[in-house]
Amino acid sequence: MTRKIFLLPVTVLLLLALAGCGGIRYSEVLPGARNFHPKRIGAFPADVGTYAEARGVIDQIIAGVLIDTKWFTDVVAADAISRQMQSSEELRKVFLDYTSKLQAVSYSDPELCQKLGEMIKVDAFLLTNVDYWNYTVEKGDKVAKVAMGVKMIDAASGRVMWIAGHHEVEDYILIKPSLTDVAKTLVKRMIKEMPH
């Protein structure tokens, strides 16, 4: 009888631990996001920080994964938004003002957000940052590691509807895996968690 009492909680904990595997490190869907169904989504160029080799690559991956989901009638990719910002000083200024406020004081300005949505003609947009894009050694193993964070924002209200962060690690011995392939796996895993 004592053994059964001991095995039951251990079994439950093991099942819960296994159920947790396969998810992403952090994903928060804000209240009301389950009822938010944007038809057009835009993906702003990712902030790659010091990982210049990720510039453009991560943007193409995100656009490709969003298109493959078939959740949206239109996906405005980062390269299209970049071209718009190059030709429109106003769009560039609105974007910089919006992201500056968001980074400095964690405030998603509804007025600026609405302008962004109108200017790029989307219902929602993604802001992505690359936190890691490199080969390294972890616990004595050589690994390819990509990490990123994503925010999905309702363009009409400025509400941040979804925030996620995750990393993907692939170990290797002789042949380095492509960081692009590791990033594709990461983006697919993260986008599955996104409300749509």
Sequence and secondary structure as in RCSB ss.txt:
>XXXX:A:sequence
MTRKIFLLPVTVLLLLALAGCGGIRYSEVLPGARNFHPKRIGAFPADVGTYAEARGVIDQIIAGVLIDTKWFTDV
VAADAISRQMQSSEELRKVFLDYTSKLQAVSYSDPELCQKLGEMIKVDAFLLTNVDYWNYTVEKGDKVAKVAMGV
KMIDAASGRVMWIAGHHEVEDYILIKPSLTDVAKTLVKRMIKEMPH
>XXXX:A:secstr
 HHHHHHHHHHHHHHHHHHHTTS SEEEE TTGGG   SEEEE   B TT GGGTTHHHHHHHHHHHHHT  SEE
E HHHHHHHHHH HHHHHHHHHHHHHHHHH    HHHHHHHHHHHT SEEEEEEEEEEEEEEETTEEEEEEEEEE
EEEETTT  EEEEEEEEEEEEESSS   HHHHHHHHHHHHHHTS  
